[in-house]
Amino acid sequence: MPSIEWNARTWDSSHEWPDQGDEWSEFWGGAEMQWAATVLPRIRNFLPAGTILEIAPGHGRWTRFLISLCDDYIGVDLSQNCIVACQERFKTAGHAHFFVNDGLSLPMVADGSVDFVFSFDSLVHVEAETIKAYLAELSRVMAPQGIGFLHHSNLGAHLVQLRLAQILALTSRPLPVATRALQRWQIVEWDHARGRTMTAGRFAELCQHAGLVCVGQEIIDWGPKTIDCLSLVARPGSHWNRPNVVIKNPHFMREAASAGRAAGVYTSLGNNNSA
C-alpha cells in the first residue's frame, strides 16, 4: 500500500521526471491534448476561479493550465523536489505560490479562501486516511461556494480480483487453458500503485464525516479495471449541493486512445515551421 513515506521517496528521488510529468500523458498524445480532451471538459464549469488550490502538482503538468485561470494559485506537495521545480518553472507568475507540506495538512492555506480545489493523477497513490485528512482540511479552507475535483483510487472495489491475479502470477506449473486465459486478463500490474483502502463509496462517506458533500463521481478505468474515481466535493447548502450522482465509465481509456490518435494530426502542427 502506498504510504506517505513511499510517496515522498518516490517523487523526491526514485522518479526522475524525464519530461516534467508529461511522460504520463503520452497515451493521450501529450499533456496539452489530455488537458483539452479529458481534464478541461470535466472542470470547465468551475473555471475561471478566484483562488485555485492544487494538491500534489508534481512538476506542474496541470499547473501551467490552471495558473492562467485564477487570480491566486496555491500549489502544495509533500515533495521538496516538486516544489522547487514548480517555483523555478513558474517564477514569473507573481500570483502563484508553492509550499511543501506533510502530505496530510494545509496549514499554509487560509480558512474559507479556496474557490476551486484540483488534484489529478496524484491522490490515486494515497490511502483512505490521507484522503480523510485532506477532506478535513478542505472543510476548513474551501469558500462557501467552493468546489473540489479530486482524482483518487477505487482499487478497494477490486481487491478480490487483484489478489487472484497475484496468486495466478506466482503459479509456475502449467495451467488449464481457462485459467491461463484468466491470468492474461487479470494483468498483475494493473493496480498501478493505487491506494487499496479507497473506493468511490468510501470517498463519499469521508466527505460526510468532514462536513462536506460529494455531489458527483465518475468511476473510470485505468488499464483493464475501473480502479480510479473522479469525485466532486462541495459544501452543504452551496449552489453545487445535490444528491450524489455516480456513474461508471469503463471507456475512459478509449477516450484517451481517441485523443492520442487525434494528436498525431493536430498537435504536430505546432511544430511545423515550413510556412
VMD Tcl script that draws the C-alpha trace (Angstrom):
set ca {
  {0.00 0.00 0.00}
  {1.46 3.42 -0.92}
  {2.32 5.32 2.27}
  {3.23 8.96 2.78}
  {6.84 7.81 3.08}
  {6.56 5.90 -0.21}
  {5.19 8.98 -1.94}
  {7.88 11.27 -0.55}
  {10.64 8.85 -1.55}
  {9.17 8.17 -5.00}
  {8.57 11.75 -6.10}
  {11.64 13.22 -4.41}
  {14.21 10.73 -5.65}
  {13.03 7.48 -7.27}
  {11.16 9.04 -10.18}
  {13.46 11.01 -12.49}
  {10.79 13.29 -14.03}
  {12.18 12.96 -17.60}
  {9.53 15.24 -19.11}
  {8.25 17.25 -16.11}
  {5.41 14.75 -15.64}
  {4.28 14.90 -19.26}
  {5.54 11.33 -19.59}
  {2.24 10.20 -18.04}
  {0.29 11.95 -20.80}
  {1.97 10.09 -23.63}
  {-1.06 7.85 -24.27}
  {-3.16 10.99 -24.88}
  {-0.60 12.38 -27.30}
  {0.77 14.82 -24.73}
  {-0.36 16.89 -21.76}
  {-1.94 19.58 -23.94}
  {-4.22 17.04 -25.60}
  {-5.03 15.33 -22.30}
  {-5.95 18.68 -20.78}
  {-8.11 19.71 -23.75}
  {-9.78 16.35 -24.36}
  {-10.11 14.87 -20.87}
  {-9.45 17.23 -17.97}
  {-10.88 20.60 -19.02}
  {-14.27 19.28 -20.22}
  {-14.84 17.88 -16.74}
  {-13.96 21.05 -14.82}
  {-14.85 23.88 -17.21}
  {-17.95 24.86 -15.18}
  {-15.69 25.69 -12.22}
  {-13.30 27.96 -14.13}
  {-12.07 30.62 -14.03}
  {-11.84 30.80 -10.24}
  {-10.64 33.39 -7.74}
  {-8.29 31.10 -5.83}
  {-7.24 27.66 -7.01}
  {-5.59 25.12 -4.72}
  {-3.77 22.26 -6.43}
  {-2.83 19.31 -4.24}
  {0.30 17.47 -5.42}
  {1.12 19.38 -8.62}
  {4.31 17.40 -9.25}
  {6.42 19.38 -11.71}
  {3.46 21.42 -12.91}
  {1.88 19.27 -15.60}
  {-1.58 20.79 -14.90}
  {-0.38 23.91 -13.12}
  {0.62 25.50 -16.43}
  {-3.05 25.46 -17.49}
  {-4.62 26.31 -14.12}
  {-2.34 29.22 -13.35}
  {-3.85 31.44 -16.06}
  {-7.40 30.67 -14.91}
  {-7.31 32.25 -11.46}
  {-6.40 35.37 -9.52}
  {-4.39 33.39 -6.98}
  {-2.88 29.93 -7.26}
  {-1.59 27.75 -4.40}
  {0.32 24.53 -5.09}
  {1.03 22.14 -2.21}
  {3.15 18.99 -2.45}
  {4.96 16.78 0.05}
  {7.93 16.56 -2.32}
  {10.60 19.21 -1.92}
  {11.85 18.24 -5.37}
  {8.47 19.02 -6.90}
  {8.02 22.34 -5.16}
  {11.48 23.55 -6.16}
  {10.77 22.52 -9.76}
  {7.46 24.42 -9.77}
  {8.97 27.51 -8.17}
  {11.57 27.62 -10.92}
  {9.15 26.78 -13.74}
  {6.57 29.40 -12.74}
  {8.85 32.03 -11.22}
  {7.39 34.79 -13.38}
  {3.84 34.16 -12.14}
  {3.54 36.57 -9.22}
  {0.14 35.24 -8.16}
  {1.39 31.64 -7.79}
  {2.74 30.28 -4.50}
  {4.15 26.82 -3.80}
  {4.56 25.07 -0.46}
  {5.92 21.80 0.90}
  {3.53 20.07 3.30}
  {3.40 16.86 5.30}
  {1.15 15.01 2.87}
  {-1.86 15.45 5.14}
  {-2.50 19.07 6.09}
  {-2.75 22.55 4.59}
  {-1.61 24.99 7.29}
  {-0.44 27.49 4.66}
  {-3.99 27.92 3.27}
  {-6.35 30.43 4.92}
  {-9.80 29.47 6.15}
  {-12.60 29.82 3.60}
  {-10.26 31.10 0.89}
  {-10.31 28.48 -1.88}
  {-12.80 28.57 -4.72}
  {-11.60 25.53 -6.62}
  {-9.57 22.55 -5.40}
  {-7.89 20.43 -8.05}
  {-5.90 17.21 -7.93}
  {-5.47 14.89 -10.89}
  {-3.28 11.78 -11.22}
  {-1.70 12.24 -7.78}
  {-4.04 11.31 -4.91}
  {-4.64 7.93 -6.56}
  {-1.45 6.91 -4.73}
  {-2.74 7.52 -1.20}
  {-4.84 5.55 1.25}
  {-8.13 6.42 2.93}
  {-6.51 8.01 5.98}
  {-4.76 10.56 3.78}
  {-7.95 11.36 1.88}
  {-9.74 11.72 5.21}
  {-7.11 14.19 6.44}
  {-7.26 16.28 3.28}
  {-11.06 16.40 3.30}
  {-10.98 17.63 6.90}
  {-8.67 20.42 5.72}
  {-10.89 21.20 2.72}
  {-13.83 21.67 5.05}
  {-11.78 24.47 6.60}
  {-10.23 26.12 3.55}
  {-12.99 25.93 0.92}
  {-15.01 29.08 0.31}
  {-18.79 28.92 0.89}
  {-19.35 28.30 -2.83}
  {-16.11 26.40 -3.37}
  {-15.89 23.04 -5.11}
  {-13.22 20.40 -5.48}
  {-12.29 17.94 -8.23}
  {-10.23 15.07 -6.83}
  {-8.87 12.03 -8.65}
  {-8.49 9.15 -6.22}
  {-8.25 5.39 -6.08}
  {-11.13 2.94 -6.43}
  {-8.84 -0.10 -6.18}
  {-10.53 -1.20 -2.96}
  {-13.53 -2.29 -5.05}
  {-11.34 -4.83 -6.87}
  {-9.24 -6.41 -4.12}
  {-10.56 -9.95 -4.63}
  {-9.65 -9.86 -8.32}
  {-6.29 -8.28 -7.57}
  {-5.41 -11.00 -5.07}
  {-6.47 -13.69 -7.53}
  {-4.27 -12.14 -10.22}
  {-1.31 -12.09 -7.86}
  {-1.85 -15.74 -6.87}
  {-2.05 -16.78 -10.51}
  {1.15 -14.88 -11.25}
  {3.00 -16.96 -8.68}
  {1.83 -20.26 -10.19}
  {4.76 -21.84 -12.04}
  {3.20 -25.15 -13.10}
  {1.21 -25.44 -16.37}
  {-2.31 -24.06 -16.06}
  {-5.54 -25.19 -17.70}
  {-6.47 -23.17 -20.76}
  {-9.30 -21.33 -18.99}
  {-7.04 -20.40 -16.07}
  {-4.28 -19.19 -18.41}
  {-6.82 -17.01 -20.18}
  {-7.93 -15.60 -16.82}
  {-4.31 -14.94 -15.91}
  {-3.77 -12.96 -19.11}
  {-6.97 -10.97 -18.48}
  {-6.10 -10.21 -14.86}
  {-2.90 -8.32 -15.63}
  {-0.89 -8.50 -12.43}
  {0.48 -4.96 -12.59}
  {-2.93 -3.36 -13.05}
  {-3.07 -1.89 -9.56}
  {-0.76 0.98 -10.71}
  {0.28 1.67 -7.07}
  {-3.25 2.74 -6.20}
  {-4.44 3.07 -2.61}
  {-6.08 -0.22 -1.63}
  {-8.29 1.21 1.10}
  {-10.02 3.73 -1.18}
  {-13.25 3.32 -3.14}
  {-15.79 5.74 -4.57}
  {-18.20 4.88 -1.77}
  {-15.53 5.40 0.87}
  {-14.79 8.87 -0.52}
  {-18.46 9.87 -0.24}
  {-18.53 8.62 3.37}
  {-15.38 10.56 4.22}
  {-16.88 13.74 2.74}
  {-19.87 13.38 5.04}
  {-17.59 12.76 8.01}
  {-15.74 16.01 7.19}
  {-18.96 18.02 6.97}
  {-18.83 18.19 3.18}
  {-20.94 16.64 0.44}
  {-19.90 14.53 -2.52}
  {-22.01 15.74 -5.44}
  {-20.67 13.70 -8.35}
  {-18.47 10.69 -9.08}
  {-17.19 9.18 -12.31}
  {-15.72 5.74 -11.73}
  {-13.21 5.20 -14.52}
  {-10.96 2.51 -15.93}
  {-7.21 2.96 -15.80}
  {-5.99 -0.10 -17.58}
  {-8.31 -3.13 -17.59}
  {-10.30 -2.28 -14.44}
  {-12.25 0.67 -13.00}
  {-9.60 1.31 -10.37}
  {-9.96 5.13 -10.29}
  {-12.63 7.69 -9.47}
  {-13.09 11.38 -10.22}
  {-15.07 12.95 -7.39}
  {-16.63 16.36 -6.83}
  {-16.83 17.74 -3.30}
  {-18.67 20.85 -2.09}
  {-20.18 22.42 0.99}
  {-23.71 21.62 2.15}
  {-26.00 24.49 1.25}
  {-23.80 25.74 -1.59}
  {-25.24 26.14 -5.06}
  {-23.34 22.96 -6.04}
  {-25.15 20.88 -3.45}
  {-27.27 17.99 -4.74}
  {-27.65 14.25 -4.17}
  {-24.53 12.44 -5.31}
  {-24.62 11.44 -8.99}
  {-22.48 8.34 -9.58}
  {-21.70 6.84 -12.97}
  {-19.37 4.10 -14.16}
  {-17.32 4.94 -17.22}
  {-15.40 1.81 -18.27}
  {-14.49 3.52 -21.58}
  {-12.30 6.28 -20.15}
  {-9.15 4.85 -21.69}
  {-10.88 4.61 -25.06}
  {-11.35 8.36 -24.73}
  {-7.61 8.63 -24.10}
  {-6.79 6.44 -27.09}
  {-9.02 8.57 -29.32}
  {-7.27 11.74 -28.14}
  {-3.90 10.11 -28.77}
  {-4.85 9.26 -32.35}
  {-6.12 12.79 -32.98}
  {-2.97 14.29 -31.51}
  {-0.96 12.72 -34.30}
  {-2.74 15.03 -36.74}
  {-3.37 18.24 -34.81}
  {-0.68 18.77 -32.17}
  {2.08 18.14 -34.70}
  {1.05 21.36 -36.48}
  {2.55 23.35 -33.63}
  {5.97 22.11 -34.70}
  {5.52 22.87 -38.39}
  {7.89 25.69 -39.29}
  {7.73 25.26 -43.04}
  {5.36 28.19 -43.62}
}
mol new
graphics top color blue
foreach p $ca { graphics top sphere $p radius 0.5 }
foreach p [lrange $ca 0 end-1] q [lrange $ca 1 end] { graphics top cylinder $p $q radius 0.2 }
display resetview
